[in-house]
Amino acid sequence: MQNEGAIAMTQHHHGKTYRGSAPENYERYFVPAIGAPAARGLVAIAALRPGERALDVACGTGVVARLASEAVGPAGTVAGLDVNPGMLAVARSTAPPGQAIEWHEASAEAIPLPDASFDVVLCQMGLQFVPDKHAALSEMRRVLAPGGRLILNVPGPTPQLFTVMAEALARHIGADTAGFVNQVFSLHDTAEIHDLIGGAGFQDVSVRAETQSLRLPPPEEFLWQYVHSTPLAGAVAQVDDERRDSLERDVAAQWQALVEDRTLVLQVRMVVATARN
Ligand SMILES: C[S@@+](CC[C@H](N)C(=O)[O-])C[C@H]1O[C@@H](n2cnc3c(N)ncnc32)[C@H](O)[C@@H]1O
C-alpha cells in the first residue's frame, strides 16, 4: 500500500465513475463498509478513558484514531502513524477540526516517538503488511508506558469472497495482482500472533478469533470500489476495457452465491489480540 497517494485516475464501470486517489477511495468506500465496523469493535475492547494517550499504528486514513479521539476526549491525546503519505493526507483532511490528532509519517518498525509516551497502542489491519513484525511490536512496546495496553486486529484466512476476487484478478489482470489480496489476509494464525507479541516482551497476551458478517454493496459496485481503494487500481488501469469487463463478469457471477437481498455478504474472521507492557 505504499506510494499510491499520487495515483489519481478516472474510470467508468457499470455507469459509475470512480475518480480520485486510492487513499481517497479507501476513505470513501472501504472505511464505511469494513474499516469502521471493525474499528468500533477494536476501540470498544480498548476501553479508553478520558485523558488517556493513544497511538494508532498503520492508521491509514485514521478511522481508529478518530474514534479513539472521541473516547479520550479533549484531556487526552491521539497520534496516528503510517508509512503512506497519501493515506496520511486523507487522514489530516478527514479528522474533524475539534480533534487535535498528530499524524506521523514513519514505519511501525521505527516509531519516531519517545519511550513510554502512550497508555494505549492500537493497530487495525496493519501488522500483516509490516516486513519486520518483531521490530514493529518491540517499537509499540517501547512507546507504551509501564502497564500500557496493546490492542490490534488482523483479518484472515482469506474469505471466500476475496479468494474469488484474487483468482479472477490473476486470470484477467495479471498473476502478481493476486499477491496484494493474499497479503491482506496473510497473518491470522493465533499461536503465531501470540508468539510474536510475547516475543516482543508483552505480558498478559490474549488472542481471540471471531467471524463477522458484513453487508457490502452489490457485487459490481463492491468490486470496483475495492479495486479503486487499493494498490490494485494501478494494475487494473493498465489493461483494456475488454479485460476489465471480463474480470467483472467472472467475479460477479461467482459472487452471486454470496448475495442476500441485493447486497454482498462478507464473512470474515478477525483475530483480535490484547496485551500489556
Ligand atoms: C488496510 S490499511 C488499514 C488502515 C487503518 N488502520 C484502517 O483500519 O482503516 C493498512 C495500512 O497499513 C499501512 N502500512 C503498511 N506498512 C506499514 C508500515 N511498515 N508501517 C506503518 N504502516 C504501514 C498502509 O500504508 C495502510 O495505510
The ligand as an SDF file (V2000), in Angstrom:
LIG
                    3D

 27 29  0  0  0  0  0  0  0  0999 V2000
   -5.6470   -1.9800    5.3920 C   0  0  0  0  0  0  0  0  0  0  0  0
   -4.8750   -0.4470    5.7930 S   0  0  0  0  0  0  0  0  0  0  0  0
   -5.5250   -0.1980    7.4440 C   0  0  0  0  0  0  0  0  0  0  0  0
   -5.5970    1.2650    7.7950 C   0  0  0  0  0  0  0  0  0  0  0  0
   -6.3620    1.6180    9.0600 C   0  0  0  0  0  0  0  0  0  0  0  0
   -5.7420    1.0410   10.2500 N   0  0  0  0  0  0  0  0  0  0  0  0
   -7.8020    1.2080    8.9520 C   0  0  0  0  0  0  0  0  0  0  0  0
   -8.2330    0.3750    9.7380 O   0  0  0  0  0  0  0  0  0  0  0  0
   -8.5050    1.7180    8.0700 O   0  0  0  0  0  0  0  0  0  0  0  0
   -3.1710   -0.8680    6.0940 C   0  0  0  0  0  0  0  0  0  0  0  0
   -2.2850    0.3220    6.3800 C   0  0  0  0  0  0  0  0  0  0  0  0
   -1.0090   -0.1400    6.8080 O   0  0  0  0  0  0  0  0  0  0  0  0
   -0.0570    0.8110    6.3630 C   0  0  0  0  0  0  0  0  0  0  0  0
    1.2880    0.2320    6.4380 N   0  0  0  0  0  0  0  0  0  0  0  0
    1.8240   -0.7210    5.6410 C   0  0  0  0  0  0  0  0  0  0  0  0
    3.0820   -0.9860    6.0240 N   0  0  0  0  0  0  0  0  0  0  0  0
    3.3530   -0.1850    7.0900 C   0  0  0  0  0  0  0  0  0  0  0  0
    4.4970    0.0160    7.9270 C   0  0  0  0  0  0  0  0  0  0  0  0
    5.6270   -0.6790    7.7390 N   0  0  0  0  0  0  0  0  0  0  0  0
    4.4080    0.9220    8.9170 N   0  0  0  0  0  0  0  0  0  0  0  0
    3.2810    1.6320    9.1180 C   0  0  0  0  0  0  0  0  0  0  0  0
    2.1690    1.4940    8.3530 N   0  0  0  0  0  0  0  0  0  0  0  0
    2.1940    0.5980    7.3560 C   0  0  0  0  0  0  0  0  0  0  0  0
   -0.5310    1.1310    4.9660 C   0  0  0  0  0  0  0  0  0  0  0  0
    0.0550    2.3080    4.4760 O   0  0  0  0  0  0  0  0  0  0  0  0
   -2.0340    1.2350    5.1840 C   0  0  0  0  0  0  0  0  0  0  0  0
   -2.4340    2.5430    5.4710 O   0  0  0  0  0  0  0  0  0  0  0  0
  1  2  1  0
  2  3  1  0
  2 10  1  0
  3  4  1  0
  4  5  1  0
  5  6  1  0
  5  7  1  0
  7  8  2  0
  7  9  1  0
 10 11  1  0
 11 12  1  0
 11 26  1  0
 12 13  1  0
 13 14  1  0
 13 24  1  0
 14 15  1  0
 14 23  1  0
 15 16  2  0
 16 17  1  0
 17 18  1  0
 17 23  2  0
 18 19  1  0
 18 20  2  0
 20 21  1  0
 21 22  2  0
 22 23  1  0
 24 25  1  0
 24 26  1  0
 26 27  1  0
M  CHG  2   2   1   9  -1
M  END
$$$$
